[in-house]
Each structure stands twice: as structure tokens, then as C-alpha cells.
């Protein structure tokens, strides 16, 4: 009797096991099918397109190659600049006397008619350009920058040593009249024998959301004030219609001289404020040093909201990485990005409205 009960029990268990396996197989098949469908849909959606790692966007017109980073004048007397609206990323750092210079990074520069006005290199901008494996375009350099350039720290095109890459605009007053163009940059790259392809060790700087994603628990940031000094106090105003931040400086919209008059304001999907430290290393001309290796705090703004972030760079040749408060790598929304690197001294800071 016991043997019959045991046999019956084993048959029941076996039957249940078979049914259980059947359900598991079915679930696994469904899961695999869903994943395959998603991957196929994504591949189809981006068919014939290339991914721009500077913006996180897919485009049929984009050709993946090394970008160029150009030093641009940002004094009031030098504005408006030319072709800055075509940049994928723009960095702004403080230089001497509390003023700032900007460095637009272009993935697509070949057809740009005029870029400028172009100014001299600073050594910490060279470090930033290297994070993107960019070809660095400038007109002259500070002493610390010259030391780096003489050591071939970056592929560069310099207006002081390569006349063919630049021209003077007679309608502008020196030193705000040095310009380059996409055609001249292409010629410079060819003349110097620089590769336009990324090398095998290249790694992208940013990671992006697949689509526009609102910040969770972000504070209101419809206006973002970024103070570099008592002189330089730019700000960004969120445009709910375009879902972009319009850039303002010297109490006026910052515009591109070559852009269509109805759409010439510089605007960005993402604004990053990185808080670091500047230190004067030459009192005679107020030459600055910027702390780039280490870690610190900052803010990320998108879609009218802002969240606190941290930044970290392990060594001079590393890449600056940004993280959310829970330690996860920051994901940007697809689109253009402005990065302001401010100090932590007097007359500096960030505020939101």
C-alpha cells in the first residue's frame, strides 16, 4: 500500500514538474521574443543613421569622426560670435580678470562659413578638448598652454604659426577679428596630417537617455544664474515651447551672427554647472589655474528642472564623469549641452528661479 501511495505521489510530482517546466519555457520564449522585437524595432528606427556621441542623437547626415574644439572670444565687445549655434557642446571657463572664454565643440564643421572670433589657448582648455579627442583650434596661447603644445599634448591648428587656417575680418576691430572656417580647418587637418578617425582606445564622455526624460524630484530651474565673477554673470532661461534653455549674457540673448534672425539665440537641452576651483598663478596678468583632477559638486538642468550632481576625474588624461546623488552615472537628455565650470570663491555661485 505504501509503495502504491509513493508511486502515485511521484507520478503527481512528475506531472506537476512537467507542467511547471512548460510554463517556464513559455515565459522564457515570450521574454526572448519581446527582447528580440525591441532590438529589431530599435535597429529599424535607426536604419541608415549614425549615432552622434556628443548629442546622443541619431542622424542620416552625421558622419562619425573626430570633432574640432575652437577657442572663442566671449567679451561683450567681441559679440556676436559666428557659428556657435552649430556646436554640439560648449564649455565656458574663467580666464584672466574675471572674464570667460568659450570652447564650442563641433562634430560637423566642414561647411561652416565662418567661426569666431578665435582667441588664444589656455592649458586647461587643452585638457578638456583632449577628453573628446578633438582637434584644437586657437590663435596664440598662454605660457602654460605653449608648454603643453610644445610637448604635442594635442593635435592643434594655431593662427600664430599657420596663416592658411585663419583670416582677419575687416569689419571687426583687433583682437576680435580673427576667424577661421570649416574649409580652412579641413585644409589644416590635411596639411598637418592629422587623423580624422577616433583611435581604438577612444571612449565617449557622456551617456544619454534614449529619449527625453524628465528629472525625478528636480527643483524648479526656469532661470539658471551662473556667476563666474563680479563681471561675468550669464544666465539661462527655459523656453517651455522649445523645451530648451536660451543663453543670456550681458543682459541680452547670446546670438549667432550667422544664424537665421528668427532662430539665432544659442539654446541647449542640457546645462551642466561644474563647481571647481580657480587659482591665480601669475599676479602680473592674473593667469588662472583650474582644478580639473579630483571631485566636486555641481548641478544638472534640463526641461526646467535641476538636480544636484557630483563630478570626478581620476587623472589628467582621464575623462570627467558626472553622477547623480545616488552614485549612478548621469544620463543626459538627447540634444546639445552647455557646461559652465565655475569656482567656489567670492562672487561665484549658482541660483535658480
Steps between C-alpha positions, in 0.01 A plus 500: 500500500781733593674418171183587304461833684864585439469414131187712467670789673804479271275494193318810626827683573635408156182624336514828691867532412423455133226762510728734696778462244251564224395832655862605559590418141201700379598800717862481384388483136273803548781695671747414224246594233434837667872578528560399137203712385627802694851464358363455146271804538792711626723385214226581249437843653868592461558326168724706274591735786815568701518571874649832611668433834515874576121543495360149539303548178468290185526664159532409134718807443751432777838355405688361804848651529712693747347835593673838506510729805546872435600772748247783467506853638222575748554867582203729444701693239558178302136394475315371311707192427468299179390136459472437875140387452631210291706357789395176669658591835630832636731538799539825691790557740639807671827651378678820607323792664179314576404471132415174328581335170295230338602189310238366259549138393379422148434154360394646166722790398588447133243743359525779758556833326662682791590403857611757752627723614784265588723568800800348677532164673493433873657183638188376679298533180754273331426239767126528434543473122709187550212332684313503168805413288432832326725695264565829680474830308635824651687823426798522733537365851592575861840390631367183673304414185811551287691253717230237444484566127878470464470154655239411235230461764229536235452521123458873446467773238654829616445836331845623608676228302250405228369800305307286253257398772382849591405843367427847637151645472543866401161589651621410850764669716811306610545282696136400444537445125679165459280237336525155351257288296413138441692501173812644664484250786470211254804631312694532827417144599621378161816715503600380848409140423262465794272199501128574496419155638475407866771260613417161650537623859239774461217507754200731493461760775121498553220247515150599388140402557342339194237776503417817691454407867385739773706526817356330805480722811670788319461854629357774279765647270319724255782752533853386583746767614869407469744744659867467401603836649369848570543568125373180341144405601334312215169321541268256324124535455286193434271523198202271558406510130836372372585311822847655479702745710570834330837649589526862624808711562551870570121524553420393145448175310828355375462458125682360200578766238455253214181329615153581372368811673191311619709225659838648593503467880737236638283233666566168668318191619746447784682742728771369733658717768822351633634659819878487529779738603696772318832630630711788374845368400641827365395825675648711218232393254258310727568174316277228644538135593188283505473189716393224262618181671307395809132526577239756589137606477278657240155510344329353197212692341256382234130554422472781755624290793835462680659230714825495701779293347862414570794490261817296505821481296763248603804637314608759244445262210167373629150617421279707726201293606179626657281313748161537665471516879446124523833436325359405160659641184308804381293440185449809287197562286573483126599841369762771535677573829654809662754440778599785733798435728488754781714553808403496866628841609342842547251624238447146370204269530182358352139593567166391358164662444 
